[in-house]
């Protein structure tokens, strides 16, 4: 074998840096895209904001300003006189009622913010941290308690194991399982009762052990039900439950009433930890009987290339290799990319709207099955590009604000051989459950048979999966909620 040089001709695709960045920008949400544009504008002097409103002439502006100032002076004089009289009257009334330092506390009218008087919604995390701050704990123990509070979900449950919580604690704490157990008992003593429970049974038990239920005679029997026979209570098998407990009918009734007064989600009464704001990229409206998609003008960054700087650069003898020329190319590329981005989003959105026209006319039951490949074929784009377009993009319709992904989904077969969207099946299950009689709720098997009568063949486990996704309780729980007390 000997070494040799060979020359071969070939072709291959190479992604330029601009193309790679275009793909990255395409999958950003509207808010993230605007933030990215603002960051670029802060470093590129060739980009400027487009002013939509043209300023008036100097003469017209001066006349308008003089007239506005004269009217404002006259109105301000009357308003100040009325405001001073009202303020003096209000101050006299407050001072006569014992408000001795009103001027210092409130400040002037211009400094007072009415928004400060609006009460905020306290979250469960804030409520627990406030109680933890009242305890005399060492820095290490406080860090462990705060770690447990951070691990509690919005429903008030602690889903992590003790070993996992040890790993979540700061490294300098060197927390052991015994430390986690001590901190857990401390957090479980906080308000609301039942917080930081690991299961529904533990949550109910913590609530029964709260001081407000200390004097109730049915508490001991309720504790036995929670610890040993919670499954029988959920199944509403009161006869067997009474035999297992060996109690009277009256005692079981009192324990059942006590258990129904408890809440399985102690954190439900608090606000969410954060609010997610969504801006619609597409607005769907009806024009002459046809649903049309349009770009929301509020999400389009209003920027352009500065003509003055661009003219100076063209008038010079720059060969194009300097950093200034590179910034000019980036500015022009960004302006073109913004236009191309929203054109692509609009094409995909219109294809979705055309495919789901019956949904916009009749609702969720008319939703048709749809895949990314079908939309990619309609708009002549790659399926991965359509996936990026539909990621974190939202559409404002007459039926609500939905993510693009909402209109895609799997399907099931019907008796006629036509596919039926899973969204339509879920909507039909919701309608059947809402129309059921309270004392005779529909089981999953009955729902399956009713769907078969309508030509939709699905398995019982599929119905159970859809019912759980819709957060519809099981037939036993629904029957228990409607059953009269013993």
Beta strands, then each sheet from edge to edge (+ up, - down):
strand 1: 47-49
strand 2: 282-287
strand 3: 290-295
strand 4: 303-305
strand 5: 394-397
strand 6: 400-403
strand 7: 411-413
strand 8: 419-421
sheet 1: 1+ 4-
sheet 2: 3+ 2- 5- 6+
sheet 3: 7+ 8-
end
